[in-house]
Amino acid sequence: MYGNLIKPFTESAKNFEKRDCYSIIENYINEKIEDKVCVVYGLRRTGKTTLIKQIILSFSDEQKSKTAYIKGTVNDTIAALNNDIKQLRDSGFKYLFIDEVTLLEDFIESSSLFSDVYAAQGIKIILSGTDSLGFHFAINDELYDRAIMIHTTYIPFKEHSRLLGINDIDEYIRYGGTLKAGELDFENREVNAKDASFRDDESTRHYIDTAICSNIQHSLECFKDGRYFRHLKTLYEENELTNAINRIIESMNHDFTVKIITETFKSHDLRSASQMLRTEKDKTKRTSALDEIDTAQILTTLKKILSIKEKEEQKIGITQIHIEEIKEYLKSLDLIEKTNIETRFADKPSLNASEEYYIFTQPGMRFCQAQALIYSLLKDPQIDGLDSETKDLIESKITEDVQGRMLEDIVMLETRKSFAKKWNEKRRAFKLRFADGEFDMIIVNPENKSYEIYKVKHTKKKVREAIQKSR
């Protein structure tokens, strides 16, 4: 698209707020930067195409007359695209936006064409695509040191709130991770939930399959003849790679071990809720309902909802190296952030240890999988036979527990991300466990040898009991 077609193409982004990363692409366009392209990449529904439209909207009429937008397809090739760019260059075009460029099978190994040839000639080239892993490979290979990177996948709460006009952390927990709902009226919860990426288990599974699993598999297929499948090749050939990725995503905030992937699927949320209901301070609300239900049947229902294969159903055994390789690719997609849970012994410091802990950066996806558990519980005949008040209590307790733990992750993730943005920031944040409890977050400042301790609670008021216990 170019000329008169550009204006109607960009109109849909006219009233949208801009992502925080907008200034990066703006600087690339306006500053004298040679031999480099600008790469806008991230998972679906995180604002990539909107960013492109907003930049074009900001152009003067003269700039727009020298602007072209190209959208790639799986049937295109770098050779055909190269011919098009030559014609555009010879016609005086100075701004090229190439969307979905990762769909071209030979993109990764030919991507230096854009920087070394056309960007070097003074053309501003913005590449965009949903195959984040493909860009990751290209940047570490052909585009090494030749690209300005803009990654859109991670959307912090503050930015999510500004873009969508909401200030509700629970809304972020339920739907956070994508911006699809930004096109709707957030006051209308029914409409919002209907169109959100993570509105139910079906939409979440579809998103995981199309935005994450397909992303990984397409990039691995296209890069160096599939050599980077490595040990995942057998899983891919047996059509079990998607199952393995889904299994890991569901267990993301728990131990990344072979046992979690291969053992009979167990729900961490269910065990936690059972304990909470048994020890409820209000005796009128205390119940052992979750201890008396048929857990095996509930987990079977949950398995069907999440389409999880058991160990005996898998043709290929999932090993630790499979898990590590999948983790590596999920990290490249900016889906997981590694942090630490540290254990301290007052009398035996030599035994102090640090445990890896992974936070999932798209909260809506994790919450939706927890909702699938709640759904399976409520459909169980034993639960269904309880009075409505007890059922409501069970549902609210599980939801509250999930939201509380997710809130801890969100606070930790955003704190660590904010430190990472500051080059001279030496502070670090982590969770600390000790003999009779834990601190949800400790921030250590090595420069003045100070620390801050935080208790994170999903509540509207201060919880004095929690503060006293921490002391």
N, C-alpha and C positions, 0 to 999 in steps of 0.2 A: 504494500500500500504506500502511496505517496501522493503528493498534490492534493486535490480536492477530497480524496478518500481519508486523509489523515484526521481531519476535523471530526467527522462523525465517529471515528474509531476512538478518539480520546474523550469524547463528551461524557461518557459514563463515569469517569473518574473526577469530574469537575467538583463535586461536593464532598469528596472523601478527605479525611484528615491524612496527613503525610506520616509515613513511618519515620522513626528516629534516624534511620540510615539514609534518608533522602538527601541530606547535605553532602554525603560522600559522592554520590553519582552527580550531584550538582557541581561539586568542585572538579570532578573529572571532566565534565563538559566545558567548564569555563576556564580552567587553568591550562597552561601550556605543558601538557604531558604527552611525551612522544614514546613510541614503541611499546605502548601498553594498551590493553583493552580493559574494559570494566565488566566484571562478571557478577550478575545478580542471580543467585541460586538459592534454592530452598524447597521444602515440601509444598505440595499443592495447597492452595487457599491461604497463603501467607503473604500475599500482596505484591508479588513480582511484576505481573503485567500491569497492575495499577501504578506501581512506581514508574514504569516506562511511560504510561499514558500521562502521568502528572508532569514528568520532565518535558515531554513534547508540548504539553499545554503551556508550559512556561516560556517556550520559544517565541522569538519575534517572528513576524511573517517571513522575513528573509531566511531565518534559520529553518522554518517549516518547509520552505520551498526547496531546501537542500536535505530534507529528511526522508528516509525510507524505513518502513517496518516490514520485516520478513518473518514469516512463521514457518518453521521447519516441520517436516512430516517424516514418517518412517520410510517413505518411498524416495526421499531426497538423498543426494550425495554431496560430499564436499566439492567434487568436480563441478557439478551443476551450480552449486552456490557460488563457487569461485567465478564462473562465467557471468553470473548475475551481478556480482560485486564489481567486476571489471566494467560492465556497462554503466552501472551507477556512478562509478568513479569518473569514467570518461564523460558522463553527463553533468559533472559538477557537484554530485552529492557529497556532503561532508559529515552527515550523522546517520549511522546505520544501527538500527535496533533489530537484532536477530533473536527471535524468541523460539523456545523449544529446540535449540540447536543440538542438544544432547540426543535427540531422536535420530540424528544422522549416524548411521552405523560406523562411519570412519572418522567421526568428529575428534575423539580423544587423541588419536595418533597424528592428526593433521591440524590440530588447533593452533599451532604456532603460525600458521598462514595468516591469521587475523592480526596478530601483533607484529610479526616480522616483516610483513609485506604492506598491508593496508594501513595499519596504525602508524607505521613508520613513514607513510606518505601524507600524514596529517589528517587522516579520517578518524573520527571518533566512533568507536565500535563498542556497543553494549550487547553482551551476550547474556541470554537468560534461558533457564530451563528447570524442570522439576527433578531431573536426575542429578541430584546433588553429588552422588558418589562419582558420577562421570566427570563432573567438574573437579572433584577432589583428585582423581587420577590425572586429569589434564594439567592441573596446577602443579602437581608434583613431578610432571614429566615435560610435556611440550610447552606448557605455559609458565614454567618455573621462572619466577621473578619478572614476569611480563604481564601480570594482571593485578588490578585493584579489585579486592574481593568485598562483596556485600552479601552476607548470608541472612536470609529472612526467616528461617525456621523458628528460632527462639523469639517469643514475644513476651517480654516481662509484664507483670501485672500493671505497672504504672502506664506503660505504653498501650497495652490492651484497653485499659480504662479510658485513656484519652481518645483512642481511635473510635471506640464504640459508644462513648458517652455514658459509661456506667462506672460505679464505684463499689461494686458488690463483690467481695472476695469469693463468695459461694458461686456466683455466676461464672467467675474465672475458673474455679475448680470444676464446675460442671461442663463448661464449653470451651475453656481456654486451650489455645494451641493453634487455632486457625481464625481467619477473619471473615468467613462466609457469612456469619450472622451480622456482620457490619452493614450489610446491604439492607437489613430489615429494621423494623421498629422494635427496639429492645424493650419498650414498655409492654409489648404484646408477647407474653411469655410463650403462648401456644404456637404462634407463628415462628418465634425464635427457635424453640425446641424442634419444630418440624423441619427446619432447614439447616440446623447446626450440623457440623461434621460428626460430632460425637453425641448425637441425640439418643441413640440406642445401640444395642450390641450389633445389629445388622449393619448400620451405617458405619460404626467403628471398624468392624471387620472389613468392610468394603474399603475404607480409607487405608487401613493397614496393608491390605492386599495390593491396592493400586498405587498408593503414594510411597509405601516403604518397601514391601517385598518386591514389587515390580521394578522399583527404582534400583534396588541392589542387583537383582538378576539381570536387568537390561545392561547396566554398566559393566557387570562382570562378563557378560556375553561379548560385549563390544571391545573390551580392552585386551589387546595383545592375544587375540584368538581364545579368550576364555582362560588364560593361564592363571589369572588371579582368583579363580574359584578355589584354588588350592584344595584343602581337605573338604570343602563344601561341595565339590563336584559330584560326589556320589549321592549326597542328599538331593542335589538339584536334578540329577538324572532319574532318581526314584520319585520325583515330585513331592519330596518331604521337606524341602528347604523352607517353604512358607510356614509349615507347621512348626518347625524349629524356631523360626523368628517370632511367631506368635507366642510360643511357649515362653521364650525369654522375655518378651515384652510384658507378659502377665506377671512374671516373677521379678520384674526389674528392680523393685525396691527391697528385694530380699536377697538371700545368698545366691551368687552366680556359681552354682555347682552342678555337677552331673546329676547328683541326687535329685535336685529340684526339677530338672528337665525330664528325667527318666522314671522317677517313682510315680506311683499312682497320684493323680492330681489332688492336691490338698489346698484348702483355702485358708490363708492367714487371717483374713478378715473374720471368718466364722469363729475361729478359736478365740480371737480377741473379744468379739461380741459376747460369747458365752460367759467369759470371765466377768465382763462388765455387768451383765445382767444378774449373775449370782451374787455380786458384791454391791449392788445398788444400795445407796445409803437410805433412800426412802423405802421402808419395809413394804409399803403397799404396792410398790412397783417391782420389788425383787422377785425374780422368777428363775427357775431352772429349765425353762421350756426348751432351750437349745441343747441341753444335755440329754433330753429325753427323745429327741427326734431321731429319725433314721438318717444319720449323716451320710452313709454310703449312697443312699438313694438321691439325696440332695446333690451330692458331688457328681453323681452320674448325670443328673439334669444339667448341672453347671457345665460339665464336660461337653455336652451336646450344644449348649449355647455358644461356648467358645471354640467348638470344633477342635478340641485337643485330643491328640492320639496318645494312647497309653504305650508304655514300653513294649508290651507284647505285640502291639499293632504296628510297630515301626519296623520296616524292612532293614533300615540302616541304624545301628546303635549310635546315639549321640554321645560323643566323647568330649573331654575337656577342651581339646584343640578346636573342635567345632564351635563350642561356646565362645572361646576366646576370639576366633575369627569373626563371628557374628557380632560380638561386642565391639570389635575394632571398626567394623563397617557402620554400626549404629552410632558410634562416637563420631565418625566422619560425617554422618548425616546431621549431627548436632542434636540427636535425640536423647542422648544420655550424657550425664556429667558425673565424673568420678569424684567422690569426696571420701573422707575418712571418718571412721568411728574409732576413737582411741580409748584404750583401757588403761587405767592407772591403779597401781597398788602402793599404798602409803608406806608399807613396811618392806616391800620387795620391788624396788624400782627396776631391777634387772628383768623382771617379768612383764614390764609395760609393753603393750602391743598396739598395733594399728591395723584395723580391718578395712578393706575396700568396701565402699558403699556407693551404689549408683542411684542417681536421681533421674527420673524421667522428665524431660523438659516440656512435654505436652500434657498438662494435667487432665484435660477433658477425656483423653483416651484411657488413662488409668481409672478415673472415676467411673466411666461407663462400664468398664469390666467389673467393677465392684457392684454396680447396679444390676448387672446380670446375675450376680450371686443373690442379691436381695430378691430378684424376681423368682429365682429357683426356690428359694426358701418359702416364699409366700405361696407358691404353687404346690408345695409338699402337703399331702393330705393331713398330716399331724398338725402342721402350722395352720392350715386352712380351717381346721376344726376348732381352733382357739377363738376366744372372744375377740372382737375387733380392737378393743383397747390394748390387749396384750400383743396382738399382731402389729399395731401401730408402734408400740414401744420397741418391739424387736427391730422393726424397720428403722426407726429413728436412731436407735443405739448403734446399729451397724453403720448407718450413714454418718453419724457424728464421729464415730471412731475413724472411719476412712478419711473424712474431711480434716480431722485433727492431725492425722499423720501426714496427709498431703500438705497441710498448711506448714508443718515443720519443714518439709522438703522445699516448698516454695521460698520460705524465708532463707533457708540455707543456700539454695541455688542463686537467688538474686543477690545475696550478700557476696558470695564468691565471684559472681559475674561482675559486680561493681568494682571489686578489687582488681580483677583482671584487666579492666579498662584503663586503669591507672598504672602506667609503666613503673612508677617509683613506689607503688603501694606494696609494702612488705607484710602487711597484716594477713593473717590466715584465719579461716573459720572451720570449725569441725565440731562433731558431737563427742561428748565425753561420757564414758561409763565407768562406774566404780562399784564398790561392794554392795551398797544398798540403794542404788539409784543411778540417774544419769542427768546430764545437762543437755538440753536440746541443742544449744549452740554456745560455743565459746569462741570469742575473737581474741587472738593474741597479737600484741604489738611488740615485736622484738626490739624496736628502737628505744622505747622507754620502759621495757620489761613490765608492761601492764597487761591486764586481761579484763574482758567483759563477759558476764554470764547472762544467758537469756533462757527464759522459760517460754515456750510457745504453746498457747492454748487456743482452741477453737471455741471461743466464748465471747459474749458481749460485755463481760465484766471481769475485773481482776479476781483471781481465785486465790484467796489467802492461804488455804490449805497447801496449795502447790508451792507457794512462795516459802512458807514455813518449812516444808519438807526439804526444799532445796538447800535451805540454810543448815 
